[in-house]
Amino acid sequence: MNILSSLQVKTEAARLGFSACGLAPAAPLPKERAEALHRWLAAGMHGEMGYLERHASLRLDPTLLVPGARTVVSVALNYYPAATPPEGGFRLARYALGLDYHDVVRQRLRALLAAIGAENDGRPCCDTAPVDEHYWAVRCGLGWQGRNGQLIIPGAGSYFFLGELILTRPADHYDEPSAPRCGTCSRCVKACPGGALNGDGTMDARRCLSYLTIEQRGPLPSGTGRLMGRCFYGCDRCSETCPWNRFARPTDVEAFAPRPGLLDMTDEAWLRLSPEEYRTLFKGSAVKRAKYEGLMRNIREAAGF
């Protein structure tokens, strides 16, 4: 069998602009990780995200998702924007200011597959398949999972999109998993407006502003607007308070640069946003997941209406 060169994979990943890359043998997740997922689902902390329950078995074993899988390659791509909307006005979470990360990361993953000659030997994934992305990023040595559930890369922070290649070829070298380095810090837990963070890397999605403003359909729970502040799509509070993000540096990925139209929007313009303006402003954006009706619901809630 043709064996992957770990050095080649990492060299090509760096050439394609990925910020970090690591490899691990494909295998079922550890028993304790599987049990924790089942407890979390049984407690209903996934909210309306039923797909997490439906595909739990695949999430826990990449060899079920890709039969014959031998290697998982985990990559990270920096999205930290150089510019954000003016302070005090309505705004979106940083990750949503550019183009849809699913498309951007997946395109680079396909290029990585081609560069290592593995186009027919696996599957690229970027938040579009039942993969425990944070587990594999840690297992591949990229960083550790913080108390807010996000991957934290040493000396770089947590403003990264993750992606994976699940390959049917073995590699000549695998990376060691990263050890947690949050210490006694719990700033993210204290900063979470809805008290969604459990402190162990898990969260109750039903209390998370990112979930409520993006995934939940229908009316928002009473009092959500007070918790939202001025951010009507997603939430960066746990990232903003993380000491490791003092190392964050602006991305050089042009697709993640904030669109000038977004930076120019005023509160009044957001409140009178039309469906046509919405389609133009968010063409090719992940924000479309919330749909026009959901976005206007959020804006009105943030405005106190």
Secondary structure in CASP SS format (residue, H / E / C, confidence):
PFRMAT SS
TARGET T0000
AUTHOR 0000-0000-0000
METHOD secondary structure of the structure
MODEL  1
M C 1.00
N C 1.00
I C 1.00
L E 1.00
S C 1.00
S H 1.00
L H 1.00
Q H 1.00
V H 1.00
K H 1.00
T H 1.00
E H 1.00
A H 1.00
A H 1.00
R H 1.00
L C 1.00
G C 1.00
F C 1.00
S C 1.00
A E 1.00
C E 1.00
G E 1.00
L E 1.00
A E 1.00
P E 1.00
A C 1.00
A C 1.00
P C 1.00
L C 1.00
P C 1.00
K H 1.00
E H 1.00
R H 1.00
A H 1.00
E H 1.00
A H 1.00
L H 1.00
H H 1.00
R H 1.00
W H 1.00
L H 1.00
A H 1.00
A C 1.00
G C 1.00
M C 1.00
H C 1.00
G C 1.00
E C 1.00
M C 1.00
G C 1.00
Y H 1.00
L H 1.00
E H 1.00
R H 1.00
H C 1.00
A H 1.00
S H 1.00
L H 1.00
R H 1.00
L C 1.00
D C 1.00
P H 1.00
T H 1.00
L H 1.00
L H 1.00
V C 1.00
P C 1.00
G C 1.00
A C 1.00
R C 1.00
T E 1.00
V E 1.00
V E 1.00
S E 1.00
V E 1.00
A E 1.00
L E 1.00
N E 1.00
Y C 1.00
Y C 1.00
P C 1.00
A C 1.00
A C 1.00
T C 1.00
P C 1.00
P C 1.00
E C 1.00
G C 1.00
G C 1.00
F C 1.00
R E 1.00
L E 1.00
A C 1.00
R H 1.00
Y H 1.00
A H 1.00
L C 1.00
G C 1.00
L C 1.00
D C 1.00
Y H 1.00
H H 1.00
D H 1.00
V H 1.00
V H 1.00
R H 1.00
Q H 1.00
R H 1.00
L H 1.00
R H 1.00
A H 1.00
L H 1.00
L H 1.00
A H 1.00
A H 1.00
I C 1.00
G C 1.00
A C 1.00
E C 1.00
N C 1.00
D C 1.00
G E 1.00
R E 1.00
P E 1.00
C E 1.00
C C 1.00
D C 1.00
T C 1.00
A C 1.00
P C 1.00
V C 1.00
D C 1.00
E H 1.00
H H 1.00
Y H 1.00
W H 1.00
A H 1.00
V H 1.00
R H 1.00
C C 1.00
G C 1.00
L C 1.00
G C 1.00
W E 1.00
Q E 1.00
G C 1.00
R C 1.00
N C 1.00
G C 1.00
Q C 1.00
L E 1.00
I E 1.00
I E 1.00
P C 1.00
G C 1.00
A C 1.00
G E 1.00
S C 1.00
Y C 1.00
F E 1.00
F E 1.00
L E 1.00
G E 1.00
E E 1.00
L E 1.00
I E 1.00
L E 1.00
T C 1.00
R C 1.00
P C 1.00
A E 1.00
D C 1.00
H C 1.00
Y C 1.00
D C 1.00
E C 1.00
P C 1.00
S C 1.00
A C 1.00
P C 1.00
R C 1.00
C C 1.00
G C 1.00
T C 1.00
C C 1.00
S C 1.00
R H 1.00
C H 1.00
V H 1.00
K H 1.00
A H 1.00
C C 1.00
P C 1.00
G C 1.00
G C 1.00
A C 1.00
L E 1.00
N C 1.00
G C 1.00
D C 1.00
G C 1.00
T C 1.00
M E 1.00
D C 1.00
A H 1.00
R H 1.00
R H 1.00
C C 1.00
L H 1.00
S H 1.00
Y H 1.00
L H 1.00
T H 1.00
I H 1.00
E C 1.00
Q C 1.00
R C 1.00
G C 1.00
P C 1.00
L C 1.00
P C 1.00
S C 1.00
G C 1.00
T H 1.00
G H 1.00
R H 1.00
L H 1.00
M H 1.00
G C 1.00
R C 1.00
C E 1.00
F E 1.00
Y E 1.00
G C 1.00
C C 1.00
D C 1.00
R H 1.00
C H 1.00
S H 1.00
E H 1.00
T C 1.00
C C 1.00
P H 1.00
W H 1.00
N H 1.00
R H 1.00
F H 1.00
A C 1.00
R C 1.00
P C 1.00
T C 1.00
D C 1.00
V C 1.00
E H 1.00
A H 1.00
F H 1.00
A C 1.00
P C 1.00
R C 1.00
P H 1.00
G H 1.00
L H 1.00
L H 1.00
D H 1.00
M C 1.00
T C 1.00
D H 1.00
E H 1.00
A H 1.00
W H 1.00
L H 1.00
R C 1.00
L C 1.00
S C 1.00
P H 1.00
E H 1.00
E H 1.00
Y H 1.00
R H 1.00
T H 1.00
L H 1.00
F C 1.00
K C 1.00
G C 1.00
S C 1.00
A H 1.00
V H 1.00
K H 1.00
R H 1.00
A H 1.00
K H 1.00
Y H 1.00
E H 1.00
G H 1.00
L H 1.00
M H 1.00
R H 1.00
N H 1.00
I H 1.00
R H 1.00
E H 1.00
A H 1.00
A H 1.00
G C 1.00
F C 1.00
END
